[in-house]
Amino acid sequence: MERPIDLRSDTVTTPTEAMRRAMAAAEVGDDVYQEDPTVRRLEAMAAEKMGKEAGLFVPSGTMGNAVAVMTHTRRGDEVILEAESHIYYYEVAGIAVLSGALPRTVPGVRGAITPELLESALRGPNIHYPPTTLLCMENTHNRAGGAVIPLETMRATSDLAHRRGLAVHLDGARIFNAAIALGVPAAAIAATADSVMFCLSKGLGAPVGSVLTGTRAFIERARKNRKMLGGGMRQAGVIAAAGIVALETMVDRLQEDHENARYLAENLAEIPGLVVDPATVQTNMVMCDVVKPGLSAEELSRRLRERQVLVNANGPSRLRFVTHKDVSRADIARALEIIKDVMV
Ligand SMILES: Cc1ncc(COP(=O)(O)O)c(C=O)c1O
């Protein structure tokens, strides 16, 4: 059986040989006692890359975001998020259940909350209103098709939030994709937020883990919340070791994923029955609308799966393709041939 070409997500990436070697050799200790030297090294590296004082290794991006929101807010606070943001859309209402916060969603411009949009969402003090204490941003923006939020927009929106007394959290699951697309260091993007979560287990290829970064005081409080959620891991250096290799060796190659996404988009756009705007492809995702009468995205995904091409439906008539280190240019060319065939 041929190996499937898996374009569902960059979360399907598998660890490199160098990661596996580092994991096998990792020096470990009990990280709840903060005695795991490998975890500490990863946290320090992550903090340095984000230009923050400290980092906290967490098992997933979802937990990193949950811990961040819990740490920034009190029960009954209002949190402003983009309407299609991952925290709001895909994190099982953790914001409500775990933080007891009221999400206030703002439909953005390709994932971006502009200062004007934030301004119109902010309410003044009033006996009827909850305190609004946190703004969450996302870059790159998943449901906006890997869209890159311009740095200027992030700065201006974040400045306004700060002037109004809100803290700012960045869901930077794919911050390195954004950094490469913008041609700036990740720290420049991270500088627009008080706390930043980024993932090691997406395009960077580590098997497990994300890091939450922020001030030392914030991370100390976040550590307690992580423990409450059951995220205090013991000899976690075994997995953190792969994260270190990811940060050292896997960031620059993301450019290749972006080029492959563009190649995929340009060629999908040529296939009758599919609509793609290559101009919207900024990083490693391609949103593709299925416009063939009687063919849903779900059905097309099912037919492609039979031919060993895996892709997720992202709406009734929308497919989302994600490029990553485990699909080569040749794999994408083969996938395109199969898609053409299935669309006839
Ligand atoms: C933007 C964004 N934030 C957070 C997450 C959550 O990460 P995890 O799957 O590690 O919980 C994802 C996962 O796809 C994501 O795309």
The ligand as an SDF file (V2000), in Angstrom:
LIG
                    3D

 16 16  0  0  0  0  0  0  0  0999 V2000
   -4.0430   28.5350   16.0340 C   0  0  0  0  0  0  0  0  0  0  0  0
   -4.0270   27.3380   16.9060 C   0  0  0  0  0  0  0  0  0  0  0  0
   -3.9890   27.4990   18.2290 N   0  0  0  0  0  0  0  0  0  0  0  0
   -3.9600   26.4630   19.0700 C   0  0  0  0  0  0  0  0  0  0  0  0
   -3.9720   25.1760   18.6110 C   0  0  0  0  0  0  0  0  0  0  0  0
   -4.0170   24.0450   19.5970 C   0  0  0  0  0  0  0  0  0  0  0  0
   -2.9110   23.2280   19.6100 O   0  0  0  0  0  0  0  0  0  0  0  0
   -3.0010   21.7120   20.1140 P   0  0  0  0  0  0  0  0  0  0  0  0
   -3.5760   20.9260   18.9990 O   0  0  0  0  0  0  0  0  0  0  0  0
   -1.5770   21.3770   20.4260 O   0  0  0  0  0  0  0  0  0  0  0  0
   -3.8570   21.6900   21.3410 O   0  0  0  0  0  0  0  0  0  0  0  0
   -4.0080   24.9420   17.2320 C   0  0  0  0  0  0  0  0  0  0  0  0
   -4.0330   23.5600   16.7160 C   0  0  0  0  0  0  0  0  0  0  0  0
   -4.2370   23.2980   15.5470 O   0  0  0  0  0  0  0  0  0  0  0  0
   -4.0500   26.0490   16.3620 C   0  0  0  0  0  0  0  0  0  0  0  0
   -4.1400   25.9060   15.0270 O   0  0  0  0  0  0  0  0  0  0  0  0
  1  2  1  0
  2  3  1  0
  2 15  2  0
  3  4  2  0
  4  5  1  0
  5  6  1  0
  5 12  2  0
  6  7  1  0
  7  8  1  0
  8  9  2  0
  8 10  1  0
  8 11  1  0
 12 13  1  0
 12 15  1  0
 13 14  2  0
 15 16  1  0
M  END
$$$$
